[in-house]
């Protein structure tokens, strides 16, 4: 299994899946499927990377893309990390996307 199936294009919507590399794009693939994937996508993900690699990526390379409810489902149920104290702010975002700190030079 060296490539991402075309059937995952709706979940990995921001790029053409034929251009994804399982190693280079691992962070994007894992977080996007954990956050938006259906049962087929999740099964493929766990088969492609294995649970430990997914857990390691989730912990070591957080993505501030998860609505709070989705984050807790992924962390506590899918990955069984309910006993881990992770920085929720590194994962949880607002409805409209990650909040970016304004600087005095930013446009209002």
C-alpha positions in Angstrom: 0.0 0.0 0.0 2.1 2.9 -1.3 -0.6 5.3 -2.3 -3.7 7.0 -1.0 -6.9 5.5 -2.6 -8.8 7.8 -4.9 -12.0 7.1 -2.8 -10.4 9.3 0.0 -10.3 12.4 -2.2 -13.4 13.9 -0.5 -11.7 13.6 2.9 -8.3 14.8 1.7 -10.0 17.6 -0.3 -7.3 20.2 -0.3 -4.9 18.3 -2.5 -5.1 15.7 -5.3 -4.6 12.4 -3.6 -2.5 11.1 -6.5 0.1 13.7 -5.4 0.2 12.7 -1.8 3.1 10.8 -0.4 2.4 8.6 2.6 5.7 9.6 4.3 6.0 13.2 3.3 2.3 14.1 3.9 1.8 11.8 6.9 0.8 14.6 9.3 -1.8 16.0 6.9 -3.2 12.6 6.0 -3.5 11.4 9.6 -5.1 14.6 11.0 -7.5 15.1 8.1 -8.8 11.5 8.2 -9.0 11.5 12.0 -11.1 14.7 11.9 -13.2 14.1 8.8 -13.0 10.4 7.8 -15.8 7.9 7.7 -15.4 4.3 8.8 -13.7 3.2 5.5 -11.2 6.1 5.7 -10.4 5.3 9.3 -9.9 1.6 8.5 -7.6 2.5 5.7 -5.7 4.9 7.9 -5.1 2.4 10.7 -4.1 -0.2 8.1 -1.7 2.2 6.3 0.1 3.6 9.4 -0.8 1.4 12.4 -2.2 2.7 15.6 1.2 3.5 17.3 2.3 5.7 14.3 -1.0 7.5 14.3 -0.8 8.1 18.1 2.8 9.3 17.8 1.9 11.7 15.0 -1.2 13.0 16.9 0.9 13.7 20.1 4.1 14.9 18.5 2.7 16.9 15.6 -0.6 18.5 16.8 -2.9 20.2 14.4 -5.1 23.1 15.5 -8.0 21.9 13.4 -10.4 20.0 15.6 -13.7 21.2 16.9 -13.7 20.5 20.7 -16.2 17.6 20.4 -14.2 15.9 17.5 -10.9 16.4 19.4 -12.2 14.6 22.5 -13.7 11.8 20.4 -10.4 11.2 18.5 -8.2 11.6 21.6 -10.3 9.6 24.1 -12.2 7.1 21.9 -10.3 6.4 18.7 -6.8 6.7 20.1 -7.5 5.7 23.7 -5.5 8.7 25.1 -8.0 9.6 27.8 -5.3 9.1 30.4 -2.9 11.5 28.6 -2.8 15.2 29.5 -2.4 16.9 26.2 -2.5 20.7 25.5 -6.1 21.1 24.2 -5.2 24.5 22.8 -2.8 22.8 20.3 -5.7 20.9 18.8 -9.0 22.7 19.4 -10.0 25.5 17.1 -13.0 27.8 16.7 -15.8 27.0 14.2 -14.2 29.2 11.6 -10.7 27.9 11.9 -7.5 28.4 13.9 -7.4 31.7 15.8 -4.3 33.7 14.9 -2.8 36.3 17.3 -3.1 39.8 15.9 0.0 41.9 15.8 0.1 45.7 15.8 1.0 45.5 12.1 -1.9 43.3 11.1 -4.9 44.7 9.3 -8.0 45.0 11.4 
